[in-house]
Amino acid sequence: MRRVKLIVGLGNPGIEYQFTPHNMGYLAVDRIAEKLGGIRIGNRHCRALTGRAKFGDEDALLAKPETFMNLSGLSVRELVEKYEADPAKDLVVLYDELDFEWGTMRIRERGSSAGHNGVDSIIGAVGPEFIRIRMGVGPGHPVTNGADYVLAPMKKKQLAIADEMLEKAADAVKMIVEEGVGKAMNVFNQRAKESEESNG
């Protein structure tokens, strides 16, 4: 079987969750599909909505698990097994990160879940070695109830920042697939650092 990159965006199915911070992963996959010419992500497969994509010569599968966030690993495990993927090289997971302020984006190759239940579920299913794109949705101050915060609809100002971050995330996925994760980390993590320094 020809190797396929698995591009997985985390979120919750249902219209009530569509534009909440916790659905940044879903929104990122939708943005990637749009930028690749309007790929339809409508095929139900391995407990996810999926769509076939191509980045240059590379085959990819865009996926939005429908298991609800906390069970994302069930779908990801099925995708990894079905496509005989090596998570460390072939799996890219996009998700919201409460520890980062709005607009901050970081790419990592491995690590802990940092308390993100969806990522925790994936680590339990396929191990900690997979590429992550973490998109900041934090308000910049402690929140008393993180779950309420990430499941509340985004405000107008947040939607504008989210739009820019989704563009960056789509560009980052393209670079990871076509030029490697090392190059993407150099470019996008540096941008995140510069943005933090200019805001600090």
N, CA, C and O of each residue as an XYZ file, in Angstrom:
800
protein
N       0.849     -1.203      0.000
C       0.000      0.000      0.000
C       0.886      1.255      0.000
O       1.831      1.361      0.782
N       0.568      2.188     -0.879
C       1.320      3.442     -0.936
C       1.100      4.233      0.358
O      -0.021      4.338      0.855
N       2.181      4.779      0.884
C       2.083      5.499      2.151
C       1.207      6.742      2.013
O       1.318      7.505      1.054
N       0.329      6.920      3.010
C      -0.603      8.049      3.020
C      -0.364      8.859      4.289
O      -0.240      8.290      5.373
N      -0.298     10.177      4.161
C      -0.217     11.044      5.333
C      -1.615     11.207      5.914
O      -2.568     11.474      5.182
N      -1.738     11.049      7.213
C      -3.022     11.206      7.890
C      -3.051     12.577      8.560
O      -2.297     12.830      9.500
N      -3.916     13.453      8.078
C      -4.042     14.808      8.623
C      -5.336     14.842      9.423
O      -6.424     14.873      8.847
N      -5.225     14.838     10.741
C      -6.383     14.674     11.614
C      -6.625     15.952     12.420
O      -5.737     16.424     13.130
N      -7.820     16.499     12.304
C      -8.202     17.668     13.102
C      -9.161     17.243     14.198
O     -10.137     16.540     13.938
N      -8.884     17.669     15.429
C      -9.727     17.253     16.559
C     -10.855     18.251     16.799
O     -10.711     19.455     16.590
N     -11.985     17.703     17.248
C     -13.143     18.533     17.553
C     -14.303     17.663     17.977
O     -14.158     16.457     18.175
N     -15.462     18.295     18.114
C     -16.693     17.584     18.461
C     -17.699     17.736     17.323
O     -17.877     18.837     16.803
N     -18.363     16.637     16.926
C     -19.390     16.766     15.885
C     -20.614     17.485     16.442
O     -20.867     17.444     17.646
N     -21.365     18.136     15.577
C     -22.586     18.812     16.011
C     -22.492     20.304     15.789
O     -21.457     20.918     16.049
N     -23.572     20.882     15.308
C     -23.594     22.301     14.952
C     -23.310     23.192     16.152
O     -22.747     24.276     16.000
N     -23.699     22.739     17.357
C     -23.512     23.578     18.554
C     -22.028     23.753     18.906
O     -21.665     24.687     19.620
N     -21.186     22.864     18.409
C     -19.748     22.946     18.709
C     -18.942     23.591     17.577
O     -17.748     23.846     17.734
N     -19.584     23.851     16.450
C     -18.856     24.177     15.217
C     -17.830     25.298     15.369
O     -16.684     25.153     14.945
N     -18.238     26.415     15.974
C     -17.329     27.565     16.071
C     -16.888     27.824     17.513
O     -16.844     28.968     17.967
N     -16.565     26.751     18.217
C     -15.995     26.876     19.567
C     -14.484     26.695     19.473
O     -13.995     26.076     18.528
N     -13.727     27.237     20.456
C     -12.269     27.063     20.413
C     -11.839     25.595     20.340
O     -10.822     25.271     19.727
N     -12.627     24.703     20.973
C     -12.252     23.283     21.019
C     -12.346     22.622     19.644
O     -11.873     21.501     19.462
N     -12.956     23.315     18.671
C     -13.086     22.737     17.330
C     -12.091     23.323     16.338
O     -12.290     23.209     15.128
N     -11.027     23.944     16.826
C     -10.018     24.510     15.920
C      -9.420     23.448     14.998
O      -9.088     23.742     13.850
N      -9.282     22.229     15.487
C      -8.737     21.154     14.653
C      -9.640     20.843     13.471
O      -9.168     20.707     12.342
N     -10.949     20.731     13.728
C     -11.926     20.520     12.649
C     -11.855     21.663     11.638
O     -11.819     21.444     10.427
N     -11.835     22.895     12.172
C     -11.836     24.074     11.301
C     -10.568     24.125     10.452
O     -10.601     24.563      9.302
N      -9.446     23.673     11.027
C      -8.173     23.661     10.284
C      -8.248     22.671      9.117
O      -7.780     22.970      8.018
N      -8.832     21.501      9.353
C      -8.965     20.509      8.278
C      -9.896     21.048      7.181
O      -9.651     20.847      5.992
N     -10.960     21.730      7.600
C     -11.854     22.358      6.605
C     -11.101     23.397      5.769
O     -11.299     23.488      4.557
N     -10.237     24.181      6.427
C      -9.472     25.209      5.710
C      -8.495     24.572      4.723
O      -8.334     25.059      3.604
N      -7.844     23.486      5.136
C      -6.924     22.772      4.238
C      -7.680     22.282      3.001
O      -7.208     22.433      1.874
N      -8.867     21.689      3.228
C      -9.682     21.173      2.126
C     -10.047     22.292      1.158
O     -10.019     22.112     -0.059
N     -10.390     23.446      1.715
C     -10.763     24.622      0.913
C      -9.571     25.085      0.063
O      -9.719     25.371     -1.125
N      -8.384     25.152      0.692
C      -7.192     25.645     -0.009
C      -6.706     24.665     -1.078
O      -5.982     25.052     -1.995
N      -7.101     23.405     -0.960
C      -6.720     22.407     -1.962
C      -7.778     22.291     -3.068
O      -7.803     21.317     -3.820
N      -8.647     23.302     -3.149
C      -9.602     23.331     -4.256
C     -10.993     22.847     -3.910
O     -11.784     22.508     -4.789
N     -11.288     22.816     -2.593
C     -12.657     22.448     -2.197
C     -12.884     20.953     -2.105
O     -13.905     20.447     -2.570
N     -11.939     20.242     -1.507
C     -12.110     18.791     -1.297
C     -13.288     18.570     -0.351
O     -13.443     19.290      0.636
N     -14.106     17.582     -0.654
C     -15.257     17.280      0.206
C     -14.834     16.294      1.298
O     -14.300     15.221      1.016
N     -15.086     16.685      2.548
C     -14.779     15.784      3.670
C     -16.105     15.195      4.136
O     -16.687     15.644      5.123
N     -16.568     14.185      3.409
C     -17.894     13.649      3.702
C     -17.978     12.142      3.725
O     -19.058     11.577      3.895
N     -16.832     11.480      3.552
C     -16.831     10.017      3.522
C     -16.674      9.481      4.946
O     -15.666      9.748      5.600
N     -17.665      8.724      5.430
C     -17.556      8.174      6.793
C     -16.689      6.916      6.750
O     -16.973      5.965      6.022
N     -15.616      6.942      7.559
C     -14.572      5.937      7.396
C     -13.742      5.916      8.681
O     -13.248      6.959      9.109
N     -13.581      4.747      9.300
C     -12.789      4.632     10.537
C     -13.282      5.602     11.616
O     -12.483      6.247     12.296
N     -14.595      5.694     11.762
C     -15.221      6.570     12.769
C     -14.841      8.040     12.593
O     -14.745      8.788     13.565
N     -14.630      8.438     11.351
C     -14.285      9.834     11.059
C     -14.917     10.250      9.740
O     -15.235      9.409      8.899
N     -15.094     11.551      9.567
C     -15.427     12.106      8.251
C     -14.113     12.341      7.538
O     -13.220     12.986      8.088
N     -13.975     11.833      6.331
C     -12.676     11.902      5.652
C     -12.811     12.416      4.225
O     -13.893     12.425      3.638
N     -11.680     12.842      3.692
C     -11.593     13.260      2.299
C     -10.182     13.029      1.790
O      -9.216     13.284      2.508
N     -10.051     12.555      0.567
C      -8.732     12.304     -0.029
C      -8.121     13.614     -0.511
O      -8.821     14.469     -1.054
N      -6.810     13.769     -0.312
C      -6.124     15.002     -0.722
C      -4.766     14.652     -1.312
O      -4.262     13.540     -1.150
N      -4.185     15.635     -2.004
C      -2.833     15.474     -2.561
C      -2.057     16.760     -2.307
O      -2.541     17.858     -2.581
N      -0.855     16.607     -1.784
C       0.069     17.735     -1.640
C       1.245     17.436     -2.568
O       2.089     16.603     -2.237
N       1.313     18.090     -3.708
C       2.333     17.733     -4.687
C       2.124     16.291     -5.093
O       1.056     15.918     -5.579
N       3.171     15.467     -4.887
C       3.065     14.036     -5.226
C       2.599     13.190     -4.050
O       2.415     11.981     -4.187
N       2.410     13.814     -2.907
C       2.097     13.055     -1.681
C       0.597     12.865     -1.512
O      -0.178     13.816     -1.617
N       0.195     11.613     -1.248
C      -1.205     11.321     -0.943
C      -1.475     11.600      0.532
O      -0.638     11.330      1.393
N      -2.654     12.142      0.806
C      -3.025     12.406      2.197
C      -4.505     12.111      2.394
O      -5.294     12.133      1.449
N      -4.860     11.836      3.637
C      -6.254     11.679      4.007
C      -6.564     12.728      5.068
O      -5.933     12.749      6.125
N      -7.527     13.594      4.791
C      -7.994     14.572      5.769
C      -9.082     13.898      6.597
O      -9.980     13.265      6.043
N      -9.006     14.031      7.927
C      -9.971     13.318      8.771
C     -10.412     14.161      9.961
O      -9.623     14.878     10.576
N     -11.725     14.046     10.265
C     -12.295     14.684     11.453
C     -12.999     13.580     12.257
O     -14.122     13.202     11.925
N     -12.350     13.061     13.309
C     -12.967     11.978     14.093
C     -14.347     12.389     14.609
O     -14.550     13.519     15.053
N     -15.292     11.440     14.539
C     -16.656     11.709     15.001
C     -16.952     11.043     16.354
O     -18.112     10.874     16.729
N     -15.911     10.676     17.064
C     -16.079      9.939     18.326
C     -16.300     10.871     19.514
O     -16.439     10.395     20.640
N     -16.337     12.164     19.297
C     -16.250     13.206     20.321
C     -14.807     13.248     20.828
O     -14.086     12.250     20.841
N     -14.430     14.450     21.241
C     -13.021     14.765     21.528
C     -12.323     13.729     22.404
O     -11.230     13.266     22.078
N     -12.967     13.365     23.532
C     -12.259     12.558     24.535
C     -11.982     11.125     24.088
O     -11.244     10.399     24.753
N     -12.571     10.713     22.964
C     -12.335      9.355     22.443
C     -11.668      9.405     21.063
O     -11.766      8.452     20.290
N     -10.998     10.503     20.761
C     -10.368     10.675     19.437
C      -9.443      9.522     19.076
O      -9.327      9.166     17.903
N      -8.787      8.937     20.064
C      -7.832      7.855     19.819
C      -8.454      6.632     19.155
O      -7.772      5.912     18.425
N      -9.740      6.388     19.401
C     -10.408      5.222     18.787
C     -10.372      5.339     17.265
O     -10.053      4.381     16.561
N     -10.702      6.522     16.775
C     -10.708      6.759     15.329
C      -9.284      6.774     14.775
O      -9.011      6.183     13.730
N      -8.380      7.452     15.481
C      -6.998      7.570     14.996
C      -6.337      6.193     14.919
O      -5.618      5.899     13.964
N      -6.582      5.353     15.922
C      -5.993      4.001     15.880
C      -6.479      3.249     14.646
O      -5.687      2.596     13.966
N      -7.782      3.338     14.351
C      -8.323      2.648     13.174
C      -7.700      3.182     11.884
O      -7.374      2.408     10.983
N      -7.535      4.499     11.795
C      -6.919      5.096     10.601
C      -5.471      4.624     10.433
O      -5.051      4.259      9.335
N      -4.716      4.637     11.534
C      -3.304      4.223     11.493
C      -3.193      2.765     11.052
O      -2.342      2.418     10.233
N      -4.069      1.910     11.607
C      -4.018      0.483     11.245
C      -4.447      0.261      9.798
O      -3.806     -0.493      9.066
N      -5.528      0.916      9.387
C      -6.058      0.748      8.026
C      -5.026      1.144      6.968
O      -4.876      0.467      5.951
N      -4.311      2.256      7.222
C      -3.360      2.771      6.220
C      -1.914      2.363      6.497
O      -0.984      2.841      5.846
N      -1.740      1.460      7.486
C      -0.396      0.963      7.835
C       0.565      2.131      8.000
O       1.692      2.110      7.504
N       0.089      3.158      8.714
C       0.870      4.393      8.873
C       1.837      4.276     10.043
O       1.576      3.570     11.017
N       2.949      4.976      9.929
C       3.889      5.127     11.029
C       3.557      6.479     11.673
O       3.858      7.521     11.092
N       2.934      6.479     12.873
C       2.493      7.745     13.457
C       3.596      8.815     13.524
O       3.327      9.998     13.317
N       4.823      8.397     13.811
C       5.914      9.368     13.955
C       6.196     10.127     12.661
O       6.671     11.262     12.699
N       5.903      9.500     11.506
C       6.201     10.139     10.215
C       4.946     10.558      9.457
O       4.961     11.537      8.712
N       3.859      9.809      9.651
C       2.696      9.963      8.765
C       1.481     10.628      9.405
O       0.544     10.996      8.697
N       1.476     10.789     10.725
C       0.298     11.311     11.409
C       0.531     12.753     11.858
O       1.474     13.041     12.594
N      -0.342     13.652     11.404
C      -0.298     15.062     11.817
C      -1.640     15.368     12.477
O      -2.692     15.221     11.855
N      -1.599     15.793     13.740
C      -2.826     16.079     14.492
C      -2.889     17.572     14.805
O      -1.938     18.141     15.341
N      -4.008     18.196     14.470
C      -4.208     19.627     14.718
C      -5.250     19.799     15.817
O      -6.303     19.161     15.794
N      -4.940     20.678     16.792
C      -5.887     20.861     17.900
C      -5.661     22.185     18.627
O      -4.644     22.855     18.451
N      -6.650     22.533     19.451
C      -6.608     23.762     20.243
C      -5.694     23.577     21.456
O      -5.577     22.475     21.991
N      -5.055     24.658     21.880
C      -4.145     24.600     23.034
C      -4.461     25.756     23.982
O      -4.177     26.916     23.682
N      -5.048     25.423     25.123
C      -5.469     26.425     26.105
C      -4.279     27.117     26.772
O      -4.399     28.245     27.249
N      -3.127     26.433     26.804
C      -1.933     27.016     27.443
C      -1.286     28.116     26.603
O      -0.464     28.877     27.114
N      -1.645     28.209     25.328
C      -1.079     29.253     24.446
C      -2.123     30.343     24.216
O      -3.316     30.060     24.101
N      -1.666     31.580     24.150
C      -2.588     32.676     23.873
C      -3.098     32.588     22.439
O      -2.468     31.980     21.573
N      -4.257     33.212     22.207
C      -4.856     33.248     20.872
C      -3.837     33.670     19.811
O      -3.118     34.655     19.981
N      -3.789     32.918     18.731
C      -2.927     33.281     17.616
C      -1.560     32.621     17.638
O      -0.863     32.613     16.624
N      -1.160     32.062     18.791
C       0.136     31.377     18.873
C      -0.015     29.958     18.327
O      -0.959     29.249     18.673
N       0.918     29.554     17.478
C       0.860     28.198     16.910
C       2.229     27.545     17.031
O       3.249     28.166     16.730
N       2.248     26.298     17.471
C       3.513     25.582     17.603
C       3.391     24.180     17.045
O       2.350     23.532     17.149
N       4.491     23.726     16.445
C       4.562     22.356     15.912
C       5.496     21.555     16.809
O       6.573     22.029     17.170
N       5.085     20.344     17.166
C       5.938     19.442     17.955
C       5.898     18.053     17.324
O       4.949     17.695     16.627
N       6.952     17.283     17.587
C       7.007     15.915     17.039
C       6.583     14.851     18.040
O       6.288     13.718     17.660
N       6.552     15.211     19.311
C       6.199     14.231     20.352
C       5.942     14.992     21.643
O       6.041     16.219     21.677
N       5.613     14.269     22.694
C       5.447     14.928     23.994
C       4.197     14.460     24.708
O       3.508     13.543     24.262
N       3.917     15.116     25.835
C       2.736     14.765     26.626
C       1.508     15.455     26.031
O       1.612     16.200     25.056
N       0.359     15.199     26.625
C      -0.889     15.805     26.138
C      -1.088     17.205     26.696
O      -1.941     17.943     26.203
N      -0.314     17.592     27.724
C      -0.493     18.876     28.424
C      -1.946     19.046     28.871
O      -2.479     20.156     28.882
N      -2.574     17.932     29.239
C      -3.934     17.984     29.770
C      -5.037     18.017     28.726
O      -6.209     18.157     29.076
N      -4.685     17.891     27.445
C      -5.706     17.903     26.387
C      -6.271     16.496     26.243
O      -5.548     15.570     25.872
N      -7.567     16.329     26.536
C      -8.166     14.985     26.573
C      -8.127     14.264     25.232
O      -7.931     13.050     25.186
N      -8.313     15.007     24.139
C      -8.268     14.376     22.816
C      -6.881     13.818     22.512
O      -6.745     12.714     21.984
N      -5.852     14.598     22.853
C      -4.464     14.169     22.613
C      -4.116     13.018     23.544
O      -3.411     12.087     23.155
N      -4.613     13.084     24.777
C      -4.409     12.008     25.741
C      -4.944     10.689     25.180
O      -4.300      9.646     25.293
N      -6.121     10.755     24.578
C      -6.752      9.568     23.986
C      -5.906      9.019     22.837
O      -5.769      7.805     22.694
N      -5.341      9.905     22.020
C      -4.507      9.469     20.882
C      -3.209      8.839     21.394
O      -2.768      7.814     20.874
N      -2.595      9.456     22.418
C      -1.363      8.884     22.983
C      -1.643      7.479     23.524
O      -0.827      6.572     23.360
N      -2.798      7.307     24.169
C      -3.185      5.983     24.676
C      -3.377      4.970     23.556
O      -3.177      3.771     23.750
N      -3.763      5.457     22.388
C      -4.079      4.561     21.260
C      -2.867      4.235     20.396
O      -2.708      3.092     19.967
N      -2.004      5.226     20.134
C      -0.890      4.992     19.184
C       0.481      5.393     19.733
O       1.484      5.291     19.027
N       0.530      5.853     21.001
C       1.798      6.270     21.576
C       2.030      7.768     21.392
O       1.257      8.434     20.704
N       3.111      8.313     22.015
C       3.330      9.766     22.029
C       4.067     10.326     20.812
O       4.256     11.538     20.707
N       4.487      9.446     19.886
C       5.296      9.917     18.750
C       4.404     10.202     17.547
O       4.143      9.318     16.731
N       3.947     11.428     17.448
C       3.218     11.876     16.251
C       3.340     13.396     16.190
O       3.571     14.059     17.201
N       3.182     13.925     14.992
C       3.371     15.372     14.770
C       2.107     16.101     15.222
O       0.991     15.708     14.883
N       2.308     17.175     15.996
C       1.152     17.955     16.476
C       1.289     19.402     16.019
O       2.385     19.962     15.996
N       0.169     19.987     15.662
C       0.103     21.432     15.436
C      -0.854     21.972     16.484
O      -2.057     21.713     16.449
N      -0.288     22.733     17.422
C      -1.054     23.231     18.573
C      -1.425     24.692     18.316
O      -0.556     25.538     18.107
N      -2.710     24.967     18.334
C      -3.216     26.310     18.018
C      -3.763     26.973     19.275
O      -4.722     26.495     19.881
N      -3.136     28.081     19.653
C      -3.463     28.737     20.909
C      -4.851     29.344     20.937
O      -5.240     30.079     20.029
N      -5.609     29.025     22.005
C      -6.939     29.611     22.201
C      -7.072     30.195     23.607
O      -8.167     30.561     24.034
N      -5.943     30.278     24.323
C      -5.986     30.746     25.713
C      -6.213     32.251     25.809
O      -5.745     33.009     24.960
N      -6.936     32.684     26.850
C      -7.239     34.111     26.990
C      -6.069     34.932     27.537
O      -6.157     36.157     27.620
N      -4.964     34.254     27.915
C      -3.828     35.001     28.453
C      -3.919     35.209     29.955
O      -3.065     35.869     30.547
N      -4.959     34.643     30.576
C      -5.095     34.699     32.047
C      -5.761     33.395     32.480
O      -6.400     32.730     31.665
N      -5.618     33.021     33.759
C      -6.213     31.744     34.188
C      -7.736     31.746     34.002
O      -8.397     32.762     34.215
N      -8.277     30.590     33.603
C      -9.735     30.464     33.505
C     -10.194     29.488     34.583
O      -9.538     28.476     34.834
N     -11.318     29.794     35.216
C     -11.766     28.938     36.312
C     -12.264     27.589     35.790
O     -12.076     26.560     36.439
N     -12.898     27.598     34.619
C     -13.376     26.335     34.060
C     -12.986     26.251     32.589
O     -13.656     26.809     31.720
N     -11.885     25.538     32.327
C     -11.360     25.432     30.962
C     -12.350     24.801     30.007
O     -12.437     25.203     28.847
N     -13.110     23.799     30.489
C     -14.073     23.096     29.619
C     -15.156     24.062     29.147
O     -15.505     24.079     27.967
N     -15.690     24.872     30.078
C     -16.719     25.846     29.685
C     -16.154     26.835     28.674
O     -16.830     27.208     27.715
N     -14.915     27.255     28.892
C     -14.294     28.261     28.028
C     -14.121     27.730     26.597
O     -14.486     28.408     25.637
N     -13.566     26.520     26.455
C     -13.284     26.011     25.096
C     -14.539     25.533     24.367
O     -14.514     25.333     23.153
N     -15.642     25.349     25.110
C     -16.880     24.888     24.468
C     -17.890     26.025     24.263
O     -19.015     25.789     23.823
N     -17.481     27.254     24.585
C     -18.352     28.414     24.341
C     -18.077     28.953     22.938
O     -16.931     28.918     22.492
N     -19.099     29.454     22.226
C     -18.868     29.989     20.879
C     -17.819     31.105     20.899
O     -17.760     31.903     21.835
N     -16.994     31.143     19.850
C     -15.969     32.182     19.752
C     -16.608     33.556     19.583
O     -17.654     33.706     18.952
N     -15.949     34.548     20.166
C     -16.398     35.933     19.998
C     -15.828     36.482     18.690
O     -14.935     35.887     18.087
N     -16.365     37.633     18.262
C     -15.986     38.209     16.967
C     -14.470     38.396     16.851
O     -13.869     38.046     15.835
N     -13.864     38.949     17.894
C     -12.408     39.202     17.880
C     -11.639     37.871     17.778
O     -10.644     37.770     17.061
N     -12.123     36.859     18.509
C     -11.464     35.545     18.475
C     -11.583     34.917     17.089
O     -10.645     34.280     16.612
N     -12.730     35.094     16.447
C     -12.925     34.530     15.108
C     -11.929     35.120     14.112
O     -11.433     34.413     13.234
N     -11.634     36.421     14.249
C     -10.680     37.072     13.339
C      -9.277     36.499     13.539
O      -8.562     36.245     12.570
N      -8.886     36.296     14.805
C      -7.554     35.718     15.091
C      -7.522     34.264     14.631
O      -6.529     33.799     14.071
N      -8.621     33.555     14.874
C      -8.708     32.149     14.465
C      -8.511     32.015     12.961
O      -7.845     31.089     12.496
N      -9.089     32.935     12.204
C      -8.993     32.884     10.743
C      -7.531     32.935     10.294
O      -7.116     32.167      9.426
N      -6.754     33.843     10.889
C      -5.321     33.944     10.547
C      -4.580     32.678     10.942
O      -3.718     32.195     10.208
N      -4.924     32.144     12.112
C      -4.228     30.957     12.610
C      -4.548     29.737     11.741
O      -3.684     28.887     11.526
N      -5.773     29.649     11.246
C      -6.152     28.535     10.371
C      -5.381     28.588      9.050
O      -5.002     27.553      8.502
N      -5.154     29.798      8.550
C      -4.330     29.958      7.337
C      -2.917     29.437      7.589
O      -2.353     28.703      6.777
N      -2.357     29.834      8.736
C      -0.993     29.390      9.092
C      -0.938     27.876      9.257
O       0.008     27.227      8.814
N      -1.962     27.323      9.900
C      -1.989     25.871     10.122
C      -2.054     25.120      8.802
O      -1.387     24.099      8.636
N      -2.850     25.615      7.863
C      -2.955     24.974      6.546
C      -1.610     25.037      5.813
O      -1.192     24.063      5.187
N      -0.938     26.192      5.897
C       0.387     26.334      5.270
C       1.409     25.415      5.939
O       2.278     24.851      5.275
N       1.293     25.272      7.267
C       2.226     24.414      8.009
C       2.068     22.953      7.602
O       3.059     22.244      7.426
N       0.815     22.500      7.452
C       0.578     21.108      7.032
C       1.185     20.873      5.646
O       1.831     19.852      5.410
N       0.975     21.810      4.749
C       1.536     21.686      3.391
C       3.057     21.536      3.455
O       3.638     20.702      2.761
N       3.696     22.361      4.302
C       5.161     22.306      4.406
C       5.619     20.996      5.054
O       6.619     20.412      4.635
N       4.896     20.537      6.067
C       5.257     19.272      6.722
C       5.218     18.127      5.711
O       6.143     17.317      5.645
N       4.147     18.065      4.929
C       3.977     16.960      3.972
C       4.992     17.053      2.838
O       5.574     16.043      2.441
N       5.207     18.264      2.314
C       6.045     18.409      1.120
C       7.532     18.564      1.432
O       8.378     18.125      0.653
N       7.860     19.195      2.587
C       9.279     19.510      2.850
C       9.811     18.953      4.167
O      11.000     19.078      4.461
N       8.935     18.341      4.958
C       9.386     17.723      6.205
C       9.057     18.568      7.431
O       8.950     19.793      7.360
N       8.900     17.867      8.568
C       8.494     18.547      9.799
C       9.593     19.476     10.331
O       9.294     20.504     10.938
N      10.863     19.114     10.104
C      11.965     19.951     10.586
C      11.912     21.355     10.007
O      12.063     22.343     10.726
N      11.696     21.433      8.700
C      11.599     22.733      8.017
C      10.408     23.530      8.560
O      10.520     24.723      8.843
N       9.271     22.850      8.699
C       8.063     23.532      9.186
C       8.256     24.055     10.606
O       7.801     25.152     10.928
N       8.925     23.280     11.453
C       9.185     23.731     12.827
C      10.077     24.966     12.830
O       9.845     25.908     13.588
N      11.088     24.955     11.987
C      11.988     26.120     11.895
C      11.230     27.375     11.505
O      11.432     28.442     12.086
N      10.360     27.242     10.522
C       9.635     28.417      9.996
C       8.543     28.869     10.959
O       8.507     30.035     11.351
N       7.649     27.949     11.346
C       6.445     28.360     12.075
C       6.687     28.553     13.568
O       6.077     29.428     14.182
N       7.574     27.743     14.166
C       7.848     27.955     15.598
C       8.636     29.244     15.802
O       8.490     29.907     16.829
N       9.472     29.599     14.827
C      10.218     30.864     14.884
C       9.246     32.042     14.815
O       9.386     33.021     15.548
N       8.260     31.932     13.923
C       7.250     32.998     13.807
C       6.501     33.174     15.120
O       6.216     34.297     15.538
N       6.185     32.053     15.769
C       5.458     32.109     17.041
C       6.306     32.822     18.090
O       5.797     33.624     18.873
N       7.615     32.520     18.097
C       8.534     33.136     19.064
C       8.633     34.634     18.824
O       8.588     35.429     19.762
N       8.769     35.010     17.559
C       8.885     36.446     17.219
C       7.611     37.192     17.627
O       7.672     38.312     18.135
N       6.477     36.567     17.402
C       5.195     37.203     17.737
C       5.084     37.387     19.247
O       4.603     38.421     19.712
N       5.532     36.378     20.026
C       5.482     36.481     21.496
C       6.407     37.607     21.969
O       6.058     38.371     22.869
N       7.598     37.701     21.346
C       8.562     38.729     21.767
C       8.028     40.130     21.463
O       8.188     41.049     22.267
N       7.393     40.287     20.298
C       6.874     41.618     19.950
C       5.685     41.996     20.827
O       5.447     43.177     21.082
N       4.922     40.968     21.298
C       3.790     41.258     22.194
C       4.243     41.437     23.636
O       3.589     42.113     24.431
N       5.394     40.806     23.963
C       5.894     40.864     25.351
C       6.514     42.181     25.560
O       7.007     42.465     26.652
